[in-house]
């Protein structure tokens, strides 16, 4: 079910986002900025791979809107939103600073979140349980480059779909689900996360890494994946009763009119965004969607 965003903020107790991959041309920073402007929370977790150090080492790319995003996060932190930053494999260069607090922003490898209903969830990026990354880092990086090429094709397919009046569809997710080896990789990863969470005495695990947003109960453990802001544009949110759900933020109307240029921020009327020229231009209003919508290429 799709719910249009209203002008007023939607307030949650907690929000988890993962895999923004700043430094790559496919990072959906404009949509993430709009999501953050339309929501408020007491605690924000950035669950790894916020910055793509691998890509930046190959070729430097830093858009102005990246600075706007970082300013937005710091501004939220100043306004009583606790920000916890977890490291992933693509921003592993930050691990040397683990345990250090930058003001009130915490930098950790993993942590435990206690929900409003008392349930405890292990929060970590998840690359720690990726066998491919541990045993063949070269193959892992080759796979990352191949994924980037698939995302290039994803852009062109969705341009064609929009010309025919269809909404967004993730070709990259389709390829991953159709490849038997990819399905086995995802299954092995999820099972490893679930086993570790159960062994740790947690009620569930919240992770990212594989760009596959999901909430799935497995026996007495709840497996939750934030997804990403490259192809899926998803987040996990907790309400004030402790219930956690998956939000899909994307353009639900193909021909929606856009907000036009500018960086209007409903939550920061007294603090306009700096680097306005680099903010998302012509962005479309997003949508909240609780479940994935399967579809063919067209």
Secondary structure, DSSP 8 states (H G I E B T S, - for coil): -EEE--SS-EEEEEEEE----BTSTT--HHHHHHHHHTEEEEEEEEES-SB-HHHHHHS----HHHHHHHHHHHHHHHTT-EEEEE--STTGGGGGGTT-EETTEEEESEEEEE-TTS-EEEEE-SGGG-HHHHH-HHHHHHHHHHHHHHHHHHHHHHHHHHHTT-----HHHHHHHH-HHHHHHHHHHHHHHHHHHHHTT-SEEEE-SSS--EEEEETTEEEEE---TTTT-EEEEE-TTS-EEEEEEE--STT-----SS---TT-TTS--SSGGGS--S----EEESS-------
